[in-house]
Amino acid sequence: MTTFPANSLVRLPSFSIILETENLANSSVKGLFKSLVSLVHQDLPLTQAQEVLLIDTGNIPQQLLAQIHELYPWITVVTAPSGIGYYGAKMLGAEIATGEVVIYTDVDCEYEPTWLQRILAGFIQGDNIQVVTGETATRGKGIYGTAMVMSYIFPPFSQQERLIPTQKYYSNNVAFRREFLLKYPIPVDLPLYRGNCVIHAQKLHDIGCTIWQEPQARAIYRPPNHLSHFLWQFVVLGHDSYWQNKLLTDKWKSQYTDNNSLKVRIKKYCDRLRNIFSCHPYKLLHLPLAIPIMLLSFICVLIGYVVTVIQPNLLLKRYDKMLGKS
């Protein structure tokens, strides 16, 4: 387990927290406030931050922005240029921030009270540590939640306790030394929905940078909250799967293919089952009714992949049009 020196608050690097509103295009405003409340309740006070930046990509009404400013005056709202996108908003935040470390969060996640201190503590292990990522798990309430834990990107918490190297990160729970990130930015001009971080992680490894994972810096992702969001979310996962396979270098493409083979996928499902039911045995009752939802999600991913093979840019254009981006 990561230990904190008695003077850890002094030794922690200066930091900036960056949120963006892009996910509010298909998530609830109520979820935004839940995310903000989870940040307010961090063990390490947000007053320690250089700034908390909310990058507004046009998804929040002005009246709501005024309400946020009234409730959380420590948030600085930055109006992003039109069409900047999810990763563009994150990189804009890094350019504006003044902290030594920039920490990325998403409005559809909630963060455990020790999350902030845990993710920052990774950087005091050595000046050579440039990237620290936490663990994000999908909320698993009820039958639908169980299906999402089994089917969606984020696996259950590993229950590990030590800082360990990893080959990936999720953009909703990661911190970078700011100067390093500006030197090696997340690519923004890619034909992906949310998979740019996979390509970025590959590039970081190629230059010899180790991504470190702090398993105790934990976030909970709220899964799709209505049918159209669910369907599109898994369809664009198929879209991203196609493009990631196209964009990865040969070495990483081979690894990506191996990690997505049928044998490995079955093993991942089994691992998730063991994890879920070792922690929450009662969820065994949810599984029979969760299976049809899991099958539907798999079919949506397959449809997204096949459509993208035939028309590589069609789905993302349609999705952006549905969200009013074009």
N, C-alpha and C positions, 0 to 999 in steps of 0.2 A: 504494500500500500504506500502511496506517496505520502511522505512525511513533511510537515511544515515546521520550519525553524521558528523559534520564539519571536524573532523579528521579521517573520515572513511578509507582513504587510509592508515593511520598509523595503524588503528585497525584491518584491514582485515588480516586474517591469511596468512602466506606464502603459496605459491601454485605452483603446477606443472601441466602443461597441457599435456595430452597424446592423441595422434592420432595413429591409426594403419592402415596399408594398405590392410588389409584382404578384405575389401569391394570392393577394386579396381579389384578384380577377376571378378566381374560382373557389375562394375560401370565405368564411364568414367574418364579419366585422367583430362579432362576439369573440371569435378566436383570437383576434388581434389583442383585445383587452386581456384575455387570459394569458397570452404570451407576455404582455407588459407587466401584469401582476406577478408572474413568476420571476421576472427580472427584478422587480422591486423587492422581493422577498429573498434575495440572495444574501448569504452570510457575509460576503464581502460587499459593503455598501457601494451602490452605484455612484455615490459622491466621490469615490476614488478614481472614477473614469475621467480621462481628459475630456471626453464628450460622448454622448449617446446620439448617434445620427439615425434619423428615419428618412430614407431616400424615397421620396414620393414619386411614383411613376404614373400618377394620374388615376389611381384606383381608390382614392379616398375623397369623399365629398368635403368641400371646404368647411361645412358646419362641423363635421366630425374631426377635422384637423384642429379646429378651434377648441373642441372639447378635449382632445388629447393634450393640447398645449396648456389648458387650464388644469387638468388633472396631473399632468406630468411636465412641469415647466422645465425640467432638466433635459428634455428631449429637444434636439435641434432638428427641425424639419428642413430638408433640402429638396427643392423641386428639380427633378431630373429632366433632361431634354426628352422630347417626344420620341417614342420608339426605342429607347435605350435598352430595354430588356432586363432580364433577371441578373445575368452575370455582369452586364454593363453597369447596372445600378450598384452592384457590390464593388466593382473596381472604382467607380466614382467615389464611393464612400472611402476607399483606401487612399485615394488621391487627396481628399479633403481632410482626413483624420490627422491628428497630431501625436497620437500615442505611439510608443515604440512597438506595441503589438496591436493589431486590429483583430477583432473577434466578430465572426459572422453568426448571426442568428436569423431565424425565419419567423414570420408572423403566424405560421400554422404549427408552431412547436411550443412546448412549455418546458422549463428548465428547472431541474432539482436545485434546492437551496445551496448546495455546495458546488454547483457546476462552475461558476465563475472562478472561484478560488482554485479549484482543481485544474482547470484548463490553463490558468496562468502559472500555476506551480510547476508545470512541465518545463517552462522556459528557464527556471532557476537551476535546472539540472545541468546546464552547460550553455555557453555562448554559441556553440555550434548548432543548437537546436533551433530550427527556423520555422517548423510547422508542428503544431500539436492539435490533434483532433480528438473530440470526445466520442461517446457512443450515443447513437440515436436509435430508439426502438419505436415500433408502431404501437399505438394504444390498442389494447386487446379486450375491450369491454364487450361482453355478450357474444352472440353468434356471429354477427358481422365483424366485430373486432377480432375474434379468433381467426376468421377467414383472412382478414387483412394481415395479421401477424404471420400467417402461413404463406401468403401470396405476395406481399408488397416488398419493396426494396430492402427495408431496414430489418435486420434480424433481431431477435430478442437480446437483451443485455447478456454479455458473456460471463458476468460475475467475476471477471478478472480484477485484480487489485493493483497491478503494477504498470508503470509506463512501459509500453512495448512498441517495437517498430511495426508498421503496417504498410500495405501497398495502396491504400485508398483513403479518401476522406469524403465526408458529406458536407455540402456547403451550408447546411443549417446548424453546424456545430463544429467549427474549426477556427483556429487562430494562427496568424502568420506574423512574423516580424515584418513590420510595414515596409522597410527599405528592401528587404528580400522580395516581398510580393510585388513591389513596383518594378523591380528588376526582372522578375520572372512572373508576369501577370497571368491571371486566368484568361485563356483565349475567349473572346466574346463573339467573333465572327465565324461561328461554326453552325452547320445545319442541324443543330440539336435542340431539343426542348430543355432538358435539365442535365444532360450528360457531359457537359464541358469539364466538370471536375475530374472525370475519369481520364480524359485526355491530358489535363493539367498534371494529374498525379503521375502519369507515365513520363511526362517531360521532366518533372522534378526528380524522379528516380534516375532518368537518363543523365542528368547532370551531377548525380551523386548525392542528392539531398534525401535524407531519411525522413519520412513522415512518421511522427510518433503519436501513438494513441494512448490517451488517458482514460481507461475504462470507467473511472468514477466520475468523469465529467459527463453527466447523463441528461439527455433530452428525450421528451416524449412527442412523437409526431401524431397529429390528429389526422386520421385517414379521410379519404373523400367522403363528403357529407351529403351528397345527393346523387341520383342515378347518372345524370349526364356527366358529372365530374368523375364518377367512378369509371364509366365507360371510356371517356377520353383519356383519363390518367393512364389506364392500362394500354390503350391503343398507342399513345405516344411513347410508352415504354418500348413497345415493339419497334416504333420508328427509331428511337435512340439506339436500340440494340443493333439495328442494321448499320447505322452511321458510325457507331463506335467501332464496330468491326472493320469498317472501311478506313477509318482515320488512324487507328492504332498501328504502330510499326510492326514489322513481321514478328519480332521477338514477343511483343506484348499481345499481338493478335493470336499467336499460338496459345499463349497463356489464357487469354480471354475465351478462346474457343474451348480449351480444356475445362475451364471453370464453369462453362455453360453447357457442357455435354450432358446427355440424359443421365448417365451414371452419377455425375457430380450433383446434378439437380435433385435426384432422388435422395442422395445422401444429405443435401441441405434440408430437404423436407423432413427427413428423419431426425436430423439434429434439432430442428425447430420444434418438432413434436416432443422430443425428449426434454428440451428446455422448458417448453410451455407446461407440460404436465408434471414435471418435477417441482416446478414452482407453484402451479395452480392445478392440482389434479381434477378439480371439479369441472374444468373446461373440457374434459373428455366427453361430457354430456353435450357440449356445443358442437363437437366435431361432425356428427352426421348431417346436421342442418347447415354447417359451414361449407361442406364439400361442394354443393352446387355453386356457391359464390366463388369458391376457389377455381372451379372449372370455367366459370364465366370469365374470370380475370385472365386465365390462361388463354382462352379463346380470343379475347380482346388483344392480348399481346401478340398472338400468332397472326391475327388479322392485320394489326399494325405493321408487323414485319413484312408480310407478303405484299401488302399495298405499297410499302416503301420500296421494296424490290422492283415493283412495276413502275411506280411513279415516286421517285425519291423525295420530292419536295411537297407533294400534294397534301399530306396529312398536317404538316406544320402550318402550311398556309391556311388550310381550312380551320384549324384550331385557333389560329390568331384572328381569323375573320369572325369566328364565333364569339371570341372575347372582345371584339370591337377594336382590334389593333390595326386593322387594315381595311 
